């Protein structure tokens, strides 16, 4: 696969049973790097997903992962309409990921799918709205932000 030899050639142990958040961040940041450089095709990403090497189960909130704008993560998420969410399109880092994913249209309520989460620089204001059965709220300045896209 294009891009995968470079990723595997770095000597990292890509073990689907890894436990730590730091391991997950390293693997996902490397994949995102090769994706941004155009060295991974959608087929490559699907192969990584199928092997269990890329997407991990979605945490409820991703605030601890939102330290660097531009970082991208792939998560297996089950859509929910319950949970506190602030923003529209760009969500606060402490927003419930499963509900934000439904609000963004990346997954439907009760559906499990892989989503791409991109860390963004937070805007000055988060605007709430109602979309796909999820009501989000307005919020002022917040230190972290992300967007959710379907794969």
PEDADA-V488825 format. One record per backbone hydrogen bond with DSSP energy under -1.0 kcal/mol. NH is the residue of the N-H (numbers start at 0). CO is the residue of the C=O. If there is no record, write none. Layout:
nh = (NH;NH)
co = (CO;CO)
This chain:
nh = (6;7;8;9;10;13;14;17;23;24;25;26;27;28;29;30;31;32;33;34;35;36;37;38;44;45;46;47;48;49;50;51;52;55;57;64;65;69;70;72;74;75;76;78;79;86;89;90;91;92;94;95;96;99;100;101;102;103;104;105;106;109;110;112;114;115;116;117;118;119;125;130;133;135;136;138;145;146;148;150)
co = (2;3;4;6;7;11;12;14;19;20;21;22;23;24;25;26;27;28;29;30;31;32;34;33;40;41;42;43;44;45;46;48;47;73;75;61;62;118;67;116;114;55;112;110;97;136;87;145;85;143;91;83;59;95;96;97;98;99;101;100;100;78;107;76;74;148;72;146;70;144;138;133;130;128;84;125;90;117;115;113)
